[in-house]
């Protein structure tokens, strides 16, 4: 078994990244993906979100969410809980 050089272990942790399709969000997703986290990516840009989830692989899933809309947040929450039941990070 190889040791991780990360300061913490994210293997199989379920992580929600809001604003995932933005420049900083994409970088965060790449680092988390490299640490073997299971990613649920949220953003308003569905096209970029779809491209990003495709690039990150099978452990990345996208959901459309606008953090300025209570309804959008609720719909994303339902999607998240249906898929994973909980979020670790």
Secondary structure, DSSP 4 states (H G I P E B T S, - for coil): -PPP-SSS--TT-EEEEETTTSHHHHHHHHHHHHTT-EEEEEES-HHHHHHHHHHH-TTEEEEE--TT-HHHHHHHHHHHHHHHS----
